[in-house]
């Protein structure tokens, strides 16, 4: 593993924040490394992750007789 270069160190900032909510910018595809880094004996790749919906969990305060609607039980991610 190589040490960071001066430009990378100057471009790095570490913050500690308490978060109530967060969002992320996401990209797909292989890493975009510096050309010289490809000669290093370091593993780099992409790890695809999936989000799979589970069974609906009722609000404990639902009114008696409330039924999970079809658009929830039949939900499928469009492709």
N, C-alpha and C positions, 0 to 999 in steps of 0.2 A: 504494500500500500504506500502511495506517495504522500508526502507532506503537502499541505496547501501552499500555493504560491502567494506572493505578496498581494497581488490583485484580489485573489479570493479572500484573503484575510481582511483586507480593507473593505470588501463588499459584504462582510458578514456582521450581523448585529444579533445579539441574543437578548430577548425580553422575557420577563416573567409577568404573566397577566392572569387574573382570575376571569374565567369566561362563563357567561350564562348561556350564550349561543355562539355558534361558529359556522362558517361556510368555507368551502375550499375551491380552489381553481384546479381542475382536473384535466389531464391530457392523456392520450393513449399513444402507444408506439414505443419503439426502443429508446434507450437513453440517448441523450444528445451530449456526448462527451467531447472534450478537446481531442483533436487528432492524435496528439502524443500519448494520451491516456490509453488508447487502444492497444499499445504495445506492452502495457503493464499486465502482470499476471493476477489480475483482480477480476472477480466475477461481477458482471453488470447485466441486468436484464429487466424485464417487466414481470410483475406478479399480478395477473388478472384476478380481481375479486368480484364476487356477485352479491347482490342483495336479493334475498328470496323472502317473499311475504309469508308470514306464519298465519295461524288461525287468529281470527279477531278476538280481542279480549274486551268483554263488556265493561262499561263503566259500572262500578258497584252501586251507583245511585239511579240506574235506569228504572223507568216506570215499569210496573208489572205488565207483562205481555208484549213488551217491545221486542221486535224481531230484527235480526241483522238483515239489511236490505240485500237484494240480489247483486247490485252493482259492487258491493263489498265482497260477498262470498264468491262471486264469479270474476273478480278482477284478475286480469292478465296483462302483463306488460306488452305493449305493442312493439313490433319488431320493425 
